Each structure stands twice: as structure tokens, then as C-alpha cells.
């Protein structure tokens, strides 16, 4: 074999060994870090869920109370395979955290979560994903403004369902300065989430139908 041939052969062997070692290191790194990554994801999800609960209800592991959404999820705008999370108070299911999504955002979908107590009242709302205009529509984020706080304590009786709209549309809720489409989408989604809760309350809370046909 010529010197050139020997040089090429040595180079090929070296590259092959380098590729094998690199692949092995990647596999070891993935196996080592995978549990840490999963734990970090779980912790981030838990923090996001706890953000829609009052402080006196935040000392619990919501991920242990995960359920698959029952019934028709069209009012929520999410897939039927999506999850909800029950939360407890004094060892009893006190309500549920639901996902919601709107395709009516100004620049794309808006995704969020809200917590609802047994009486159908909103406890908290957070937007978790959107592409709305910075400085205008992005004020639906709690870290940008307190706009979402106006929904706390509200229900389909306060205001009535027909008034779940922004003031520009004759409703009860403030819009954002310079932005109407984005808050309109959020208000519409929250109204849909409350309607979904009313229709599926017993299944969401894990309680049987009452004898008179009413949910507890």
C-alpha cells in the first residue's frame, strides 16, 4: 500500500473512532441529563399552574391531580386529550384548573389557563403562550400588566353570560389601550371555559350527579 493509501486509511480510522466516541458521549449525556430535564419541566409546569391559585391554596402538588378533560372540549378550544388539574382545600376537591386556547388573536393563537372554584367563580387567569404585539396586545401577560386580574371572582352570573365581552362591544370588561382584538379573544375564551365548566362540573370535580340531577 502506498504512503498516500496508508495516510487515507489512518484518517478514516481516526474519523470513525471520533464519530463513535462522540455518539457515545451524546448518549451518556442524554441518559444522565434526561431525568434532570424532566424534573425541570415538571417544576415549571407546577409553578405555572400554582400561579392561578390564591396563596392559601398553593401548598399542594397539582401534578398529582391531573385528569383528562371530559366531554366536548370545543368551548375550550383545545384537544379532547388535553389535561386539567384539580386543586384541593382541606383534603376536598375545591375546583379545577382548565386550559383554554383562542384562534382569534391579532397575530396568532393565544393559549392560557384559568382556575375555577366549585361555585363556578374564576380564581385566576394566566396567558402562557401568544404572539401578540409588544407594548399593546402583550399586556395580557401578567408580568406586563394586571389586566387579567379583573376576571378574579367573576362567573357566568357576575356578569351574566351575555355581558362577557369587552366594553367596546357592550360588555363588562376593560380592553387594552390601543388593542381590542387581543382582549376580545381572551374574554371570549374565558366565557367559553366557564360554559364548559358548567356543562361538565360533576366529572371535573370527580363527584357523582346529585339525586335531583344538579351538580354539587
Backbone as numpy.savetxt, mean C-alpha at the origin, in Angstrom:
# Nx Ny Nz CAx CAy CAz Cx Cy Cz
52.62 -27.32 -30.09 51.76 -26.13 -30.09 52.65 -24.89 -30.09
52.30 -23.94 -30.91 53.09 -22.71 -31.00 52.94 -21.89 -29.73
53.88 -20.93 -29.58 53.81 -20.06 -28.41 52.51 -19.26 -28.39
52.04 -18.86 -29.61 50.78 -18.12 -29.69 49.62 -18.98 -29.20
49.65 -20.25 -29.66 48.58 -21.16 -29.26 48.57 -21.37 -27.76
49.80 -21.54 -27.18 49.89 -21.73 -25.74 49.38 -20.50 -24.98
49.70 -19.31 -25.51 49.26 -18.07 -24.86 47.75 -17.96 -24.87
47.14 -18.31 -26.02 45.67 -18.26 -26.13 45.03 -19.25 -25.17
45.62 -20.45 -25.09 45.08 -21.48 -24.20 45.15 -21.02 -22.75
46.30 -20.43 -22.34 46.43 -19.96 -20.97 45.42 -18.85 -20.67
45.22 -17.97 -21.67 44.26 -16.88 -21.49 42.83 -17.41 -21.33
42.49 -18.42 -22.14 41.14 -19.00 -22.07 40.90 -19.66 -20.73
41.91 -20.40 -20.26 41.77 -21.06 -18.95 41.62 -20.02 -17.84
42.41 -18.95 -17.94 42.33 -17.89 -16.93 40.96 -17.23 -16.90
40.42 -16.93 -18.10 39.10 -16.32 -18.17 38.03 -17.25 -17.64
38.16 -18.54 -17.97 37.19 -19.52 -17.50 37.19 -19.61 -15.99
38.40 -19.64 -15.38 38.50 -19.71 -13.92 37.93 -18.45 -13.27
38.21 -17.29 -13.90 37.70 -16.02 -13.37 36.17 -16.02 -13.37
35.59 -16.51 -14.48 34.13 -16.55 -14.59 33.53 -17.47 -13.53
34.17 -18.63 -13.31 33.68 -19.58 -12.31 33.75 -18.99 -10.91
34.87 -18.34 -10.61 35.04 -17.74 -9.28 34.03 -16.62 -9.07
33.84 -15.78 -10.12 32.88 -14.68 -10.02 31.47 -15.19 -9.79
31.09 -16.23 -10.56 29.76 -16.80 -10.41 29.58 -17.37 -9.00
30.62 -18.01 -8.50 30.55 -18.58 -7.16 30.40 -17.51 -6.10
31.13 -16.40 -6.25 31.04 -15.31 -5.29 29.66 -14.67 -5.30
29.09 -14.51 -6.50 27.75 -13.92 -6.62 26.73 -14.82 -5.92
26.85 -16.14 -6.16 25.92 -17.07 -5.53 26.03 -17.04 -4.02
27.25 -17.01 -3.52 27.46 -16.96 -2.07 26.90 -15.67 -1.50
27.16 -14.55 -2.19 26.67 -13.24 -1.73 25.15 -13.21 -1.69
24.51 -13.76 -2.75 23.05 -13.78 -2.79 22.48 -14.62 -1.66
23.07 -15.79 -1.44 22.59 -16.66 -0.37 22.79 -16.04 1.00
23.88 -15.28 1.14 24.19 -14.66 2.43 23.30 -13.45 2.69
23.05 -12.65 1.67 22.32 -11.40 1.85 20.81 -11.53 1.67
20.34 -12.62 1.04 18.91 -12.77 0.77 18.07 -12.64 2.04
18.41 -13.32 3.14 17.61 -13.16 4.36 17.59 -11.72 4.87
18.73 -11.04 4.78 18.79 -9.65 5.25 17.93 -8.75 4.38
17.94 -9.00 3.07 17.11 -8.21 2.15 15.63 -8.44 2.44
15.25 -9.69 2.61 13.85 -10.01 2.92 13.42 -9.37 4.23
14.29 -9.38 5.22 13.98 -8.77 6.51 13.80 -7.26 6.36
14.66 -6.63 5.56 14.56 -5.19 5.34 13.26 -4.83 4.64
12.87 -5.64 3.66 11.61 -5.41 2.94 10.43 -5.53 3.89
10.45 -6.57 4.73 9.36 -6.78 5.69 9.27 -5.62 6.67
10.41 -5.12 7.15 10.41 -4.01 8.09 9.87 -2.74 7.44
10.24 -2.51 6.18 9.75 -1.32 5.46 8.24 -1.40 5.26
7.76 -2.58 4.91 6.32 -2.77 4.73 5.58 -2.55 6.04
6.13 -3.07 7.12 5.50 -2.90 8.43 5.44 -1.43 8.82
6.52 -0.69 8.59 6.53 0.74 8.92 5.47 1.50 8.11
5.33 1.15 6.84 4.34 1.82 5.99 2.93 1.56 6.49
2.66 0.32 6.92 1.33 -0.02 7.41 1.04 0.67 8.74
2.01 0.69 9.63 1.81 1.31 10.93 1.57 2.81 10.82
2.04 3.42 9.72 1.90 4.87 9.55 0.45 5.31 9.44
-0.47 4.39 9.10 -1.88 4.78 8.98 -2.67 4.46 10.24
-1.98 4.06 11.31 -2.64 3.77 12.58 -2.28 4.81 13.63
-3.20 5.10 14.56 -2.87 5.99 15.67 -1.76 5.38 16.52
-1.06 6.21 17.26 0.08 5.75 18.03 -0.24 4.64 19.01
-1.45 4.65 19.60 -1.77 3.63 20.60 -2.07 2.27 19.98
-2.09 2.19 18.66 -2.33 0.91 17.99 -1.11 0.42 17.22
0.01 1.09 17.38 1.18 0.75 16.57 2.07 -0.34 17.16
1.76 -0.79 18.37 2.59 -1.81 19.00 2.06 -3.20 18.66
2.13 -3.58 17.39 1.68 -4.89 16.95 2.33 -5.24 15.63
2.37 -6.55 15.35 2.97 -7.04 14.12 1.87 -7.24 13.08
1.69 -6.25 12.24 0.61 -6.29 11.26 0.82 -7.38 10.22
2.07 -7.72 9.94 2.33 -8.72 8.91 1.79 -10.09 9.32
1.59 -10.30 10.60 1.01 -11.57 11.06 -0.50 -11.60 10.89
-1.09 -10.46 10.56 -2.54 -10.36 10.41 -2.94 -10.17 8.95
-2.12 -10.67 8.04 -2.38 -10.50 6.61 -3.50 -11.43 6.13
-4.39 -10.91 5.28 -5.45 -11.70 4.68 -5.56 -11.36 3.20
-6.12 -12.27 2.44 -6.40 -11.99 1.02 -7.73 -11.27 0.93
-7.81 -10.28 0.09 -9.03 -9.49 -0.03 -10.21 -10.36 -0.48
-11.33 -10.28 0.22 -12.52 -11.03 -0.19 -13.35 -10.25 -1.20
-14.23 -10.95 -1.91 -15.20 -10.28 -2.76 -14.62 -9.60 -3.98
-15.42 -8.76 -4.59 -15.07 -8.01 -5.79 -14.23 -6.79 -5.38
-13.01 -6.71 -5.88 -12.10 -5.64 -5.47 -12.09 -4.45 -6.43
-13.07 -4.39 -7.33 -13.09 -3.31 -8.33 -13.12 -1.93 -7.68
-13.84 -1.78 -6.57 -13.93 -0.47 -5.90 -12.57 -0.02 -5.38
-11.69 -0.98 -5.09 -10.35 -0.64 -4.61 -9.39 -0.35 -5.75
-9.70 -0.85 -6.94 -8.80 -0.67 -8.07 -7.59 -1.56 -8.04
-7.63 -2.65 -7.25 -6.49 -3.56 -7.12 -6.91 -4.97 -7.52
-5.93 -5.84 -7.71 -6.19 -7.23 -8.08 -6.82 -7.99 -6.91
-7.59 -9.02 -7.24 -8.25 -9.81 -6.20 -7.26 -10.58 -5.34
-6.03 -10.70 -5.82 -5.01 -11.42 -5.06 -4.26 -10.51 -4.08
-4.62 -9.24 -4.04 -3.95 -8.29 -3.15 -4.28 -8.60 -1.69
-3.45 -8.08 -0.77 -3.62 -8.36 0.64 -4.14 -7.16 1.42
-4.84 -7.49 2.49 -5.24 -6.50 3.49 -4.62 -6.94 4.81
-4.68 -6.05 5.81 -4.07 -6.37 7.11 -5.02 -5.95 8.22
-5.42 -6.90 9.04 -6.23 -6.58 10.20 -5.35 -5.99 11.30
-5.91 -5.10 12.08 -5.18 -4.61 13.26 -6.03 -4.84 14.50
-5.35 -5.00 15.63 -6.00 -5.41 16.87 -6.01 -4.29 17.89
-6.97 -4.39 18.80 -7.01 -3.53 19.98 -7.54 -4.38 21.12
-6.76 -4.51 22.18 -7.11 -5.36 23.31 -7.38 -6.80 22.86
-6.58 -7.27 21.90 -6.69 -8.64 21.44 -7.85 -8.92 20.49
-8.59 -7.91 20.12 -9.76 -8.06 19.24 -9.51 -7.29 17.95
-9.99 -7.86 16.83 -9.83 -7.17 15.55 -10.57 -5.83 15.62
-9.83 -4.75 15.44 -10.40 -3.41 15.56 -10.66 -2.75 14.22
-10.12 -3.34 13.16 -10.30 -2.76 11.83 -9.34 -3.40 10.84
-9.20 -2.74 9.71 -8.41 -3.33 8.63 -7.70 -2.24 7.83
-6.55 -2.58 7.31 -5.81 -1.69 6.42 -5.98 -2.22 5.00
-6.50 -1.38 4.12 -6.79 -1.78 2.75 -5.87 -1.06 1.76
-5.53 -1.73 0.67 -4.82 -1.05 -0.42 -5.84 -0.39 -1.34
-5.42 0.65 -2.03 -6.27 1.25 -3.05 -5.39 1.77 -4.18
-5.97 1.88 -5.34 -5.22 2.37 -6.49 -6.15 3.11 -7.44
-5.67 4.22 -7.95 -6.44 5.00 -8.92 -5.66 5.13 -10.22
-6.35 4.93 -11.33 -5.75 5.13 -12.65 -6.01 6.54 -13.16
-6.60 7.39 -12.31 -7.03 8.73 -12.73 -6.06 9.83 -12.32
-4.84 9.46 -11.94 -3.86 10.48 -11.60 -3.52 11.36 -12.79
-2.94 12.51 -12.52 -2.62 13.46 -13.59 -1.53 12.92 -14.52
-0.54 12.22 -13.95 0.55 11.70 -14.77 0.73 10.19 -14.65
-0.22 9.51 -14.04 -0.11 8.05 -13.93 -0.88 7.53 -12.74
-0.78 6.24 -12.48 -1.51 5.64 -11.36 -1.05 6.19 -10.02
-1.96 6.17 -9.06 -1.68 6.55 -7.69 -2.06 5.38 -6.80
-1.13 4.90 -5.98 -1.37 3.76 -5.10 -1.26 4.21 -3.66
-2.08 3.63 -2.81 -2.02 4.00 -1.40 -2.65 2.95 -0.50
-2.70 3.27 0.77 -3.34 2.43 1.76 -4.16 3.32 2.69
-5.16 2.73 3.35 -5.91 3.44 4.38 -6.35 2.46 5.43
-6.50 2.94 6.65 -7.00 2.12 7.74 -8.43 2.53 8.05
-9.26 1.52 8.33 -10.68 1.73 8.62 -11.04 0.96 9.88
-11.71 1.61 10.83 -12.08 0.91 12.06 -13.39 0.15 11.89
-13.83 -0.53 12.92 -15.02 -1.37 12.85 -16.27 -0.58 12.49
-16.28 0.70 12.83 -17.44 1.55 12.54 -17.42 2.15 11.13
-16.39 1.80 10.36 -16.30 2.31 9.00 -15.69 3.70 8.91
-14.96 4.10 9.95 -14.31 5.41 9.93 -12.86 5.28 9.51
-12.40 6.23 8.72 -11.00 6.28 8.30 -10.14 6.70 9.48
-9.07 5.95 9.73 -8.13 6.35 10.77 -6.90 7.05 10.19
-6.48 6.62 9.01 -5.31 7.23 8.40 -5.19 6.85 6.94
-4.53 7.70 6.18 -4.34 7.49 4.74 -2.89 7.81 4.38
-2.31 7.00 3.51 -1.00 7.31 2.96 -0.97 6.94 1.48
-0.32 7.79 0.70 0.00 7.48 -0.70 1.37 6.85 -0.71
1.49 5.68 -1.33 2.77 4.97 -1.31 3.49 4.99 -2.65
2.78 5.33 -3.72 3.44 5.36 -5.03 2.66 6.28 -5.97
3.36 7.15 -6.68 2.71 8.03 -7.66 3.78 8.67 -8.54
3.31 9.38 -9.57 4.21 10.12 -10.47 3.68 11.54 -10.69
3.00 12.07 -9.69 2.37 13.37 -9.85 3.38 14.51 -9.86
2.96 15.66 -10.34 3.83 16.80 -10.58 4.48 17.31 -9.28
5.81 17.37 -9.23 6.49 17.91 -8.04 6.04 19.34 -7.75
5.78 19.61 -6.49 5.36 20.94 -6.08 3.88 21.19 -6.20
3.17 20.31 -6.87 1.71 20.45 -7.03 1.03 19.16 -6.55
0.88 18.21 -7.47 0.20 16.97 -7.14 0.92 16.11 -6.12
2.23 16.29 -5.98 2.95 15.43 -5.04 2.66 15.77 -3.58
1.85 16.80 -3.35 1.49 17.14 -1.97 0.48 16.17 -1.38
0.10 15.16 -2.14 -0.69 14.07 -1.57 0.18 13.19 -0.67
1.50 13.35 -0.77 2.42 12.63 0.12 2.40 13.29 1.50
2.34 12.49 2.53 2.29 13.03 3.90 3.55 13.80 4.24
4.68 13.42 3.68 5.92 14.13 4.01 6.01 15.47 3.28
5.13 15.70 2.31 5.12 16.96 1.58 4.08 17.94 2.12
2.97 17.40 2.64 1.93 18.25 3.22 1.01 17.39 4.08
0.13 18.06 4.83 -0.80 17.33 5.69 -2.16 17.15 5.02
-2.21 17.26 3.69 -3.48 17.18 2.97 -4.25 15.91 3.28
-3.59 14.76 3.36 -4.30 13.50 3.58 -4.88 13.40 4.99
-4.46 14.27 5.91 -4.96 14.19 7.28 -6.44 14.56 7.38
-6.97 15.25 6.37 -8.36 15.68 6.44 -9.35 14.51 6.38
-8.87 13.32 6.02 -9.76 12.16 5.91 -9.92 11.40 7.22
-9.05 11.65 8.19 -9.11 10.94 9.46 -10.44 11.23 10.16
-11.11 10.17 10.60 -12.38 10.30 11.29 -13.59 10.36 10.38
-13.36 10.40 9.07 -14.47 10.49 8.12 -14.99 9.11 7.74
-16.23 9.06 7.27 -16.88 7.82 6.87 -17.88 8.11 5.76
-18.61 7.11 5.33 -19.63 7.32 4.29 -20.87 8.01 4.86
-20.89 8.22 6.18 -21.96 9.00 6.80 -21.50 10.42 7.13
-20.20 10.64 7.08 -19.63 11.95 7.42 -18.41 12.22 6.53
-18.59 12.82 5.36 -19.88 13.25 4.80 -20.60 12.08 4.13
-21.81 12.30 3.68 -22.54 11.27 2.94 -21.80 10.95 1.65
-22.05 9.75 1.14 -21.31 9.25 -0.02 -21.30 10.24 -1.19
-22.44 10.89 -1.42 -22.52 11.81 -2.56 -21.63 13.04 -2.39
-21.16 13.29 -1.18 -20.30 14.45 -0.94 -18.82 14.08 -0.83
-18.50 12.82 -1.14 -17.10 12.42 -1.18 -16.50 12.87 -2.52
-16.16 14.14 -2.55 -15.58 14.76 -3.75 -14.84 16.01 -3.28
-14.02 16.58 -4.16 -13.33 17.83 -3.81 -14.32 18.99 -3.90
-13.99 20.08 -3.22 -14.92 21.21 -3.16 -15.23 21.77 -4.54
-14.27 21.71 -5.45 -14.49 22.22 -6.80 -15.60 21.47 -7.50
-15.82 20.21 -7.09 -16.88 19.39 -7.67 -18.12 19.36 -6.78
-18.18 20.26 -5.82 -19.33 20.33 -4.92 -19.23 19.41 -3.73
-18.05 18.87 -3.47 -17.87 17.93 -2.37 -17.37 18.60 -1.10
-16.96 17.74 -0.14 -16.60 18.22 1.20 -15.11 18.35 1.44
-14.29 17.98 0.46 -12.86 17.91 0.74 -12.06 18.95 -0.05
-11.03 19.45 0.61 -10.15 20.44 -0.02 -9.35 19.79 -1.15
-9.17 20.56 -2.22 -8.22 20.14 -3.24 -6.87 20.75 -2.90
-5.92 20.62 -3.80 -4.61 21.21 -3.61 -4.49 22.46 -4.46
-3.80 23.46 -3.95 -3.61 24.69 -4.72 -2.92 24.38 -6.05
-3.56 24.72 -7.14 -2.98 24.50 -8.46 -3.13 23.09 -8.98
-3.82 22.23 -8.23 -3.98 20.84 -8.67 -5.34 20.33 -8.22
-6.13 19.87 -9.17 -7.45 19.33 -8.87 -7.55 17.86 -9.28
-6.94 17.50 -10.39 -7.05 16.14 -10.91 -6.52 15.13 -9.91
-5.36 15.40 -9.33 -4.73 14.46 -8.40 -5.58 14.24 -7.15
-5.98 15.30 -6.43 -6.82 15.06 -5.25 -8.17 14.45 -5.60
-8.71 14.79 -6.76 -9.97 14.17 -7.19 -9.81 12.66 -7.30
-8.68 12.21 -7.83 -8.42 10.78 -7.96 -8.32 10.11 -6.60
-7.64 10.77 -5.66 -7.47 10.19 -4.33 -8.81 10.11 -3.60
-9.58 11.19 -3.62 -10.88 11.19 -2.93 -11.79 10.11 -3.51
-11.79 9.98 -4.83 -12.62 8.96 -5.46 -12.21 7.56 -5.03
-10.91 7.32 -4.91 -10.43 6.01 -4.48 -10.79 5.72 -3.03
-10.69 6.72 -2.17 -11.03 6.52 -0.77 -12.52 6.23 -0.61
-13.33 6.91 -1.37 -14.76 6.63 -1.35 -15.01 5.19 -1.79
-14.33 4.75 -2.84 -14.47 3.38 -3.29 -14.03 2.38 -2.25
-12.96 2.70 -1.53 -12.46 1.80 -0.49 -13.47 1.67 0.66
-14.11 2.77 1.02 -15.11 2.72 2.08 -16.33 1.92 1.64
-16.71 2.04 0.39 -17.83 1.26 -0.13 -17.47 -0.23 -0.15
-16.24 -0.54 -0.52 -15.79 -1.93 -0.51 -15.83 -2.47 0.92
-15.36 -1.69 1.87 -15.37 -2.12 3.27 -16.80 -2.40 3.73
-17.73 -1.51 3.41 -19.11 -1.69 3.83 -19.71 -2.97 3.27
-19.31 -3.33 2.04 -19.85 -4.52 1.40 -19.20 -5.81 1.88
-18.01 -5.72 2.47 -17.25 -6.91 2.84 -16.80 -6.89 4.30
-17.47 -6.11 5.12 -17.02 -5.89 6.50 -16.85 -7.18 7.29
-17.85 -8.06 7.23 -17.79 -9.28 8.04 -16.58 -10.14 7.67
-16.34 -10.32 6.38 -15.21 -11.13 5.94 -13.88 -10.46 6.28
-13.82 -9.15 6.16 -12.58 -8.44 6.45 -12.22 -8.51 7.93
-13.24 -8.47 8.78 -12.99 -8.49 10.22 -12.92 -9.92 10.76
-13.25 -10.89 9.92 -13.20 -12.28 10.37 -14.35 -12.62 11.28
-15.47 -11.91 11.13 -16.62 -12.15 12.00 -17.78 -12.73 11.21
-18.56 -13.60 11.80 -19.72 -14.17 11.10 -20.81 -13.12 10.93
-21.68 -13.35 9.98 -22.83 -12.46 9.80 -23.70 -12.51 11.06
-24.20 -11.38 11.48 -25.08 -11.34 12.62 -26.40 -12.03 12.28
-27.14 -12.43 13.31 -28.37 -13.18 13.08 -29.39 -12.39 12.27
-29.39 -11.08 12.38 -30.35 -10.27 11.65 -29.86 -9.86 10.28
-28.70 -10.43 9.87 -28.18 -10.13 8.54 -27.27 -8.94 8.49
-27.08 -8.25 9.63 -26.20 -7.10 9.66 -24.82 -7.53 10.08
-23.82 -6.78 9.65 -22.46 -7.08 10.07 -22.19 -6.40 11.40
-21.30 -6.97 12.22 -21.03 -6.40 13.54 -20.30 -5.08 13.45
